[in-house]
Amino acid sequence: MLFGVTTMTFYHRPILEALEIIATCGFDCAEIWVDHAWDDERGASVEELKEALVKHKLESTIHCPIMDISITSPNKGIREESLRQTYQAMDLARDLGSKLIVIHPGSKFSVLEDSKTHWANQVDSIRRILAYGKEQGVLTTVENMDSDKEIVSVKCWEDLDRLFADVGSKEKWVTLDVTHIRDTEKTLAFIEQAGSNIAHFHLSDGTEAKMHMRIGTGELDLRRIVAALQQVDYAGVWSLECFIPNNNEEQLREELKQAKALFAN
């Protein structure tokens, strides 16, 4: 069983420092957000990241870039640049030997955007991303997005399943983000439907109004959710994606303790 956490928890520190803290706190895996890795002041080169992962005995997963990009933008130039940066993130996953990469499907620019055109762009971009991942030997997973946003077109398993079908992909690897669903029963239904297609899991608590909360501070029944994942033989990383105020290391250690407690009988 591997426990991980995103480097974005310590985004305001250099990423190499974040990796050291993650290891010191007892994690097995770091989810490297490429926005962090590519930051002009806080980022690091591929070789520096590789050396740090080896030094600290950390596995890694990669999260695609999300800052000011959109793989479904109605602006073709922005869409193509977003894809270029996504490919670059996949190259990083390949070069680091990461377990997988997490991909955000695109959202509409506006609720007024034509749904048919948006979905066509979604299918085209995800098709190209999955093809590139296969070429590079990178396990590529698509994440369910915020269930409360009207501009989001990929929220639940049915949306993901439709997307993979339209793309023509027999593989349907997904990252389940529990707090994007914000509801225990709906999350349990997602797990039952997706089953062994769940390759990665973002763990945090939440309420109807707030996401990415610390374990035990929200309204989700995380014990039931963890148990349901175990029942479908989930064998991926249990990757924490919660907000830790002021980059507090002790609170991150406590968060890992709370995560492990979810598995106690």
N, C-alpha and C positions, 0 to 999 in steps of 0.2 A: 504494500500500500504506500503510495507516494503522496505527500502533501506539498503543495506549491503555493506561491503567492506572486502577484504581479509586481514588477519593478515600479509601476506607477504609484504604489503606496509611498515610495520615496522619490517621487519625481523631482522634487526640488533639491535633491542631492545628486552628485555624479553617479552615473549608473554603475560604475565599478564599485563605488562605496555601497550602493544599494545591494549589489550582489553579495558583498561581504556581510552586510547586516542580515540579509535573508538566510545565509548559511549559519551565521552565529546564532540566530533565533531558532535554529533546528529544522529548517525546511529542507526537503529533498530536491525541490525543483523551483526554478524561477521562470515566470512568464515574462519574457522580454517584450515590452512595448516598443516597437520600432521608433515611435515618436520620441521616446526617451533615448534610445540608442543613437538616433541621428541628431539629437540636439547639439547645436554648435558649441555650447559651453559644458553641458553635462554628459554628452554622449561618449562613445568609444568606438574604436575600429573593430573590425571582425576579429583580427588577431588578438586584440586586448580582451575582447569578450570571451573568446575561446580559451585563452590562458586563465582568465578569472574563473570560468566554469570548472576547468580542470583543477585549479588550485583549491577551490572551495568544495569540490566534489558535488557539484550541482548538475542535475538534469535540466533541460530547458524546453520550454514551448515558446512560440512566437505569436505575438498579436499584431495584426495588420495595422497600418497607419489609419488614423481616424481624423486627424486635425485638418480641417479645411479641404477634405477630398470627398468625392462622391462617384462611385462606380456606375451610378445611374443618372448622372447629371444630364439634363436636357442640352447642356452646352457640350458639344462633342470634344472640344479641346480639353476641358476640365475632366471629362470622362476618360479620355485617353491618358492624360497625365496621372489620374488616379489609378488606372490600371498599371501604368509603368511603375509607380511607387509600390503597388501591391506585388508585382513581380519581383521588385528589388527586395521586398520583405521576405519573399519566398526563397530568394537566393540566400538570404541570411540564414533562414531555417536550414537550408541545404548545407551551407558552409559550417554551421555550428553543430550539425548532426542532431537538430532538435527533434523532439518526438512528434510534433505537428505544428501547424499554423492555424490560427483562428481568423476567419474572414467575416467581416460585417457585410451582409447584403445591403444594397443601396435603399435609400428612402426617397420619397418625392421631395422636390424642392418646395412645393406648395400643395395644399389640398386641391387647388384648381388645376394642377398638372394632369394631363390626359392619362388615365390609368392604363390604357392599351399600349401607348408609347412607352410609358414608364416600365411596364412589365416586359416589353420587348427588349429594352435596354438592360433590364435586370438579367434576363435569360442569356443574352449575348455576353454580358460581362462575366457572369458566373461560369458559363461554358468555357470561356477563354481562360479564366483563372484555374478551373479544375484541370483543363488540358495542360496548362503550364506546370501545375503542381505535379501532374503525372510524369511529365518530361523530366522534372528535376528530382523525382523520387521523394517528394514531400507529401506527407499525409495532410490533406487540406480539408478543414472542417468549416461548416457554415453555422453561424450563431443565430439563434432566435432573438429578435429585437423587441424593443419596448412595446408592451401590449396596450398601453394607454394613449399612444400617439397616432393620430389619424393619418399622418404622412407615411407611417411605417407599413410596408406591404408584406413583410415576412415576420410574423409574430408567433405562430404556433406550428405544431407538427404538420398540420394539413397544408399550411403555406409552404413549408420546406419540402414536403413530399411532392406538391405540385411543381415547385421550382426544379427539383431534381428530375422529375418526369419530363418537363418541358425542355430542360437542358439535354436530356437523353442520357443521363448518368445512371448506371446500374448501382454504383456506390453512392451511399447517402449519409456520409459522415457528418455529424453535427456536434456543435458545442452547445450544451444546455446551460443557459444562464437562468437560474431559478428566480432571481429577483426581477428579471425582465417580465416574468409572468405574473409575479406578485400575488399568487393565490395557490394555496397548498393543493386543493383538489384538482385544479387545472394542471398543476405541475405533475401530479401523480398520473393524470390522464396522458400527458405528454410522454412520460416515461413508459407507460404501458404501450402506447402507440409506436414510439420510436425504438424501444427495446435496444437491441445490440447495435443499432446505428449511432448510439451516443458514444462518441469517442473522447469527449472532454467535458468537464463540469466546472462551472464558475460558481463558487460557494459564497453566499453572503445572505444576510437577513433583509427583510423589507416590509413595507406596509403598502397600502393602496396609494399613498401620497409620496413615499420615499423609497429609493433604491440603494443598494450597496451599503447597507447598515451592518454593524458588527453583530455577530451571532448572539442571539438572545435578546436583542434590543428591538426586534421587529415582531411581526405577527405570523411568520411562516413556521410550520411544524417541520423543522429541518430533520428531526429524527425519523419521521415517517418518510420523508423524501430520500434520505440516505438509505434507509432500509429498502425502499422500492428500487433504488439503483442497484443495490446489492442483489436483489432478487432477479434482476435481468443480467446479472454477472458483469456489471460495470467494472472494468479493470484499469481505467485511466487515472489521471492525476486528479486529486481533490484540490482544486486551485482556488485559493481565497482571492476575492476581488471586492474588498471592502475599504471604506475610507478610514484611515487612522489619523486622527488630528495631530498636527505638529510633528509628523514623522516620528512618532514615539515608539522606540524599540521595545520597551516593556509591554506596551499595549499590543504590539504585534506578537510577542511571545505568548501573551494571554489569549490572543485570538487563536493561535495554533492549538493551545491547550483546550479551548472551547470546541474547536473543530474535532479534535481527537475524542473528546467526551461524547460526541454524537454517536460514536461507535460502541460505547460502553453498554453492557447488558444491564 
